[in-house]
Amino acid sequence: AQKVTQAQTEISVVEKEDVTLDCVYETRDTTYYLFWYKQPPSGELVFLIRRNSFDEQNEISGRYSWNFQKSTSSFNFTITASQVVDSAVYFCALSGGAHSGTYKYIFGTGTRLKVLA
Amino acid sequence: GAGVSQSPRYKVTKRGQDVALRCDPISGHVSLYWYRQALGQGPEFLTYFNYEAQQDKSGLPNDRFSAERPEGSISTLTIQRTEQRDSAMYRCASSPGPGRGYTFGSGTRLTVV
């Protein structure tokens, strides 16, 4: 069975601090995809990143970076120099590959990030 | 269209009534997905389509829930004989093909009173 665990329910940081959001996943698939989405207070789900299981390179996009480690089944997300606008709920998600026959996402329960001015 | 469009944005219905939620995906997107998100939770998969074919409906909670996408574009999620526990945000997403990243719509907030 597939499962995504985001153990941090809520994190509060002061503006300009760095913060890491943890994501641990379980899957028996050898090919799978991992995602992060942001849900700001307005409620929409904003796509941040997609990573396939064969690509373990870390990714950096501006103040955002992602660390994918298959050995620990983790796909952690770091925001550098956080800003108030980063305040949102962040979801990690997992989906199977072509051989699994389905592309449904399994979402974690989310981490609420509060960045205080 | 430019994004995934869902209507209505909000729906309040009385228990026992049927509701139909509409999703208009991004033009040309082959795959369409329905999710339900309860307050404080992550989205939960309901069903998905490739073109007009319903590929997976394993997430539909019971037979009161059904979905269709007759022409491979617009999709409708229908809930019959609504119950209070059906209250949630219903989200539609589309992608260019299986395994590609989704774009989610703004959702329909359903409240059953």
Chai-1 contact restraints between the chains, C-beta under 6 A:
chainA,res_idxA,chainB,res_idxB,connection_type,confidence,min_distance_angstrom,max_distance_angstrom,comment,restraint_id
A,E44,B,S106,contact,1.0,0.0,6.0,A-B,restraint_1
A,L45,B,F104,contact,1.0,0.0,6.0,A-B,restraint_2
A,F47,B,G101,contact,1.0,0.0,6.0,A-B,restraint_3
A,R50,B,G101,contact,1.0,0.0,6.0,A-B,restraint_4
A,F91,B,G42,contact,1.0,0.0,6.0,A-B,restraint_5
A,T102,B,D56,contact,1.0,0.0,6.0,A-B,restraint_6
A,Y103,B,P98,contact,1.0,0.0,6.0,A-B,restraint_7
A,Y103,B,G99,contact,1.0,0.0,6.0,A-B,restraint_8
A,K104,B,F45,contact,1.0,0.0,6.0,A-B,restraint_9
A,F107,B,G42,contact,1.0,0.0,6.0,A-B,restraint_10
A,F107,B,P43,contact,1.0,0.0,6.0,A-B,restraint_11
A,G108,B,G42,contact,1.0,0.0,6.0,A-B,restraint_12
A,T109,B,G42,contact,1.0,0.0,6.0,A-B,restraint_13
A,G110,B,G42,contact,1.0,0.0,6.0,A-B,restraint_14
